[in-house]
C-alpha cells in the first residue's frame, strides 16, 4: 500500500486530507509539528508527503532537510497559506516536487505529486502572482480586523502602498 505522511498544524485540514487519502486507498499517517515529523520520517520513510510551510515549532523547509537526509525517495508537496516566490523557490531547491497555496484539496495534491487524473500539468489552473498577492493581503487584513496600519506593518510595506494596492486591486 502506498504511504503518505501529512504534516500540518491545522487539525481541520489535516483530518480532511487524512480522510480523503484513506478513501483513495493510501496508508495515511499524520503529525502536527516539525518535532513529531522528524521522528515519523525516520521510522516510516513514506512514499509521499504533504508539508505545511509554517508551523509553531518550525518550518516545513526544515522538514525537507530531514527527508533529504533520511528518506530521499519520498516525493513531497509543500502547502502554505502565505505563498511567495522566494519560499517556493527555496522549497523546490530543497527537494519539494511542488508548492501549493492553501486551501488545497486531495485532488490538487495528487496532481502535484503526479498521481492525479490524466490532465497534463500544463492544463492545471494555478493562481497568478497578482491573485496570490491579493489573497495574502486580504488574509493579513482580515487577521488585523481591517486595520490598514497594522496590516501594512505585518506585510512590511508602507501604509500608503497598501492603500494603493487595495484601491487598485479591489474587485
Secondary structure as UniProt FT lines:
FT   STRAND          3..7
FT   HELIX           11..23
FT   TURN            24..25
FT   STRAND          27..31
FT   HELIX           34..44
FT   STRAND          48..52
FT   STRAND          54..55
FT   TURN            56..57
FT   STRAND          58..59
FT   HELIX           60..70
FT   TURN            72..73
FT   STRAND          75..80
FT   HELIX           85..93
FT   TURN            94..95
FT   STRAND          98..101
FT   HELIX           106..112
FT   TURN            113..114
FT   HELIX           121..123
FT   HELIX           129..143
FT   TURN            144..146
FT   HELIX           148..155
FT   HELIX           159..169
//
